[in-house]
Amino acid sequence: MINTYANFRDDVLPRIKRLGYNAVQIMAIQEHSYYASFGYHVTNFFAPSIRFGTSDDLKSLIDKAHELGILVLMDIVYSHASNNVLDGLNMFDGTDGHYFHTGSRGHHSVWDSRLFNYGSWEVLRYLLSNARWWLEEYKFDGYRFDGVTSMMYIHHGLQ
């Protein structure tokens, strides 16, 4: 069974509070097309996954966590994006390098995903505006950045 935002709000958050925790990290929030990727093949950076409920359900979950004194951290994926061309950013403008490095540098061979070109001001603006949007729209308290090694090193930490 795939859990829902409402179930997490009603059944899991009270347990987290009762056990004495003051923070929770939530994975697979950004919309992703491939369930087995655990949310790491993001196709829409500005949409919460509909697998778990509505955007209002997610907002309600976060509001409830805050009422209980629990911080909500989002596992955010900025190291790579879905390789899909039909429902993601890959080839969005018809070219290989609008958001990503071109050629082999733009592909993560192990994750089968595209790698952002952080040298592009437009990519940085896109990702920074996205980070701000999640804070303002959903009231997340912070982030856990996935794949930092891949963001920092061309070898992606694979060797």
C-alpha positions in Angstrom: 0.0 0.0 0.0 1.2 3.5 -0.8 0.6 5.7 2.3 -1.2 9.0 2.0 -0.5 12.5 3.3 -3.7 12.3 5.3 -2.7 8.9 6.9 0.7 10.2 7.7 -0.8 13.3 9.3 -3.4 11.4 11.3 -1.6 8.2 12.2 2.2 8.7 11.9 2.8 12.3 13.2 1.2 11.6 16.6 3.4 8.6 17.0 6.5 10.6 16.0 5.6 13.3 18.6 4.9 10.6 21.3 8.3 9.1 20.7 9.9 12.4 21.4 11.2 13.4 17.9 11.1 17.0 16.8 11.8 16.7 13.1 10.8 14.4 10.2 12.3 14.1 6.7 9.8 13.3 3.9 11.0 11.6 0.7 9.5 11.5 -2.8 7.5 14.7 -2.6 8.3 16.2 -6.0 6.3 14.6 -8.8 8.1 11.6 -10.3 7.0 9.2 -12.9 8.8 6.1 -11.9 7.7 4.7 -8.5 10.7 2.4 -8.1 13.0 5.4 -8.1 11.7 6.3 -4.6 11.0 9.8 -5.9 14.5 10.5 -7.3 13.5 10.7 -11.0 11.7 14.0 -10.7 9.5 15.0 -13.7 7.9 18.1 -12.2 9.9 20.2 -9.7 6.9 22.5 -8.9 4.3 19.8 -8.0 3.9 17.5 -5.1 3.4 13.9 -6.0 -0.3 13.0 -6.5 0.3 9.4 -5.5 -0.1 10.4 -1.8 -3.1 12.8 -2.0 -3.8 16.4 -3.0 -1.6 19.4 -2.5 -4.0 20.6 0.2 -3.4 17.2 2.0 0.3 17.9 2.0 -0.2 21.4 3.4 -2.4 19.9 6.1 0.2 17.4 7.0 2.8 20.1 7.4 0.5 22.3 9.3 -0.3 19.5 11.7 3.4 18.7 12.2 4.0 22.3 13.1 1.1 22.3 15.5 2.9 19.3 17.2 6.2 21.2 17.3 7.7 18.9 14.6 9.9 20.4 11.8 9.4 19.1 8.3 12.4 18.6 6.1 12.0 17.8 2.4 14.3 15.4 0.6 14.9 17.5 -2.4 16.5 16.3 -5.7 18.7 18.8 -7.4 21.5 16.5 -8.5 19.6 15.1 -11.4 16.2 14.8 -13.1 14.2 12.2 -15.0 15.5 11.1 -18.3 12.0 11.1 -19.7 11.3 13.4 -22.7 7.5 13.2 -22.6 6.9 14.3 -19.0 10.1 15.9 -17.7 12.6 18.6 -18.4 14.8 16.5 -20.7 14.7 18.0 -24.2 12.1 20.5 -22.9 13.1 23.0 -25.6 14.1 20.3 -28.2 17.8 20.5 -27.4 20.0 18.3 -25.2 21.4 21.2 -23.1 18.6 23.5 -22.0 18.9 22.5 -18.3 21.5 19.8 -18.4 25.1 19.3 -19.5 25.2 18.1 -23.1 26.7 14.8 -24.2 27.8 12.1 -21.8 28.5 14.7 -19.0 24.8 15.3 -18.9 23.8 11.7 -18.2 24.3 9.7 -15.0 25.0 6.2 -16.2 24.0 4.4 -13.0 20.9 6.4 -12.2 19.7 6.7 -15.8 19.0 10.4 -15.3 20.0 13.8 -16.6 22.6 16.0 -14.8 21.9 19.7 -14.3 24.4 22.3 -15.6 25.1 24.4 -12.6 27.2 26.7 -14.7 24.1 28.1 -16.3 22.5 31.1 -14.6 19.1 29.9 -15.8 19.5 26.5 -14.2 20.5 28.2 -10.9 17.6 30.6 -11.1 15.2 27.6 -11.8 16.5 25.5 -8.9 16.7 28.4 -6.4 13.2 29.6 -7.3 12.0 26.1 -6.8 13.6 25.8 -3.4 12.0 29.1 -2.3 8.6 28.0 -3.7 8.5 24.9 -1.5 9.3 26.9 1.6 6.7 29.6 0.8 3.9 27.5 -0.7 4.1 24.4 1.6 6.0 25.8 4.6 8.7 23.2 4.6 11.3 24.0 7.3 14.4 22.9 5.3 15.9 20.4 3.0 18.0 17.3 2.8 19.7 17.5 -0.6 20.0 14.2 -2.4 23.0 13.2 -4.4 25.4 15.9 -3.2 28.4 13.9 -4.2 27.1 13.8 -7.8 26.6 17.6 -7.7 30.2 18.2 -6.5 32.2 15.8 -8.6 32.2 15.0 -12.3 32.9 11.3 -11.3 29.7 11.4 -9.1 31.6 9.5 -6.4 31.4 6.3 -8.4 35.1 5.5 -8.3 
